[in-house]
Each structure stands twice: as C-alpha cells, then as structure tokens.
Amino acid sequence: MTNTKELANTALDTASEKIRDLRFGARELANRGASSVNDYAQATTRYVSERPLQSALIAAAVGAAVAGLIIALRRSDKRYY
C-alpha cells in the first residue's frame, strides 16, 4: 500500500512539474507572439504614414480580391442547388 501511495505521489509531482513547464512555455510563446504582432503593427503604421497613396491602393486591391473571391464562391454554391 505504501508503494502505491509513493508511486501515486511521484506521478502527481511529475505531472505538476510538467504542467508548470507547459504553462511557462505557453506564457513565453504568447509574449513572443504579442511582441511580434506589436512589431508588425508599428511597421504597418510607419509604412502607411510614409506611403499613404500606395497603402490605399494596396488596401483597395486586397478588398477587390476578397470581394471577387466571395462573389465567385457564392456563384459556385448556387450551381449545386
């Protein structure tokens, strides 16, 4: 009975350590991700302020491409009904 309790306690301790390590790793990954997003946001803001016309044209082109994709997908859905 004592061996079983010791084994269970050891397993719980090991599991607790692994969970603690996973939490730390997840927190670290989230912090790096937030930092990357912040870096990209600053770069985008800088790009838009330095090249407003080019930025507007890029945004319009992306919007047109997304709209075209949505229209194409809606048309292909209607063919199957």
C-alpha positions, 0 to 999 in steps of 0.5 A: 500500500505504501508503494502505491501511495509513493508511486501515486505521489511521484506521478502527481509531482511529475505531472505538476512539474510538467504542467508548470513547464507547459504553462511557462512555455505557453506564457513565453510563446504568447509574449513572443507572439504579442511582441511580434504582432506589436512589431508588425503593427508599428511597421504597418503604421510607419509604412502607411504614414510614409506611403499613404497613396500606395497603402490605399491602393494596396488596401483597395486591391486586397478588398477587390480580391476578397470581394471577387473571391466571395462573389465567385464562391457564392456563384459556385454554391448556387450551381449545386442547388 
